[in-house]
Amino acid sequence: MRVRSGEVDLAVQVRGTSGPVVLLVHGYPDTHEVWDRVAPLLEQDFRVVTYDVRGAGASTAPFTEDGYRLEHLAADLFAVIDAVSPDEPVHLVGHDWGSIQSWEAATTPGARIATFTSISGPCLDHLAHWTRQGLSVARVRQSLRSWYVAAFHLPAVGPWVWRRFLARNWATVLRRSEGVVVTPPPTLADDAVRGISLYRANIRPVMRAPRDRVATMPVQVVEPLRDRYIRTGPLDLERWAPSLRRAPVAAGHWAVLSHPAEIARLVRRFITDLTD
């Protein structure tokens, strides 16, 4: 189905016909296909919904970089919720930038979200508050893991690297770094270049002036222990999510590809523990 949100049309996929809705939101530079190993494991108990975020896959892109701001990403998510579950709250699961924008939605008052599972993508405001607490080994290590963020802010560097090297070698990158075999979507190069605006539109504004963002619903943070890019373990998430569960996983950043059964098990258990 197609869902209109502001200036963009979102390509939405619905699997299953009954049960509570589980909404899976992909990250960068992926499309909804990154969930193809997890979604079938949840279909027997839930109606599973995925969508291509703005600028990725079969969804259209905003006209300007400002169109990638978190407020617009959260509005997209709410539009999808309204379309697929107009009467009941959904169980939200986000990975990477899908998790970052899901944090924005989950910390919005009145959001129709029953539970939220975050995988390898912190709330940028929570991260900004944490970095302001002073120099530490954990903060230095996180800065080193996030080296690519600075690179994406350099004019033309990110697009050149993606089109010249990364897009054509992405399957090899994931095989060597994550131990997974994938066929990248044909839209990868364009998606990745457009998606750089996620970083440029949000990182510096939020880091300069972080907000207080509290998630009132139950939150599960899945923490891949071998994640090369982000570690949420040191963050004081209990301050921002009073009903918090942490779930360490012996996996890398793309745990949704390398450990789909474990991710599906954690999502299902978290939901059923709270609803049975």
Disulfide bonds with the S-S distance in Angstrom:
none
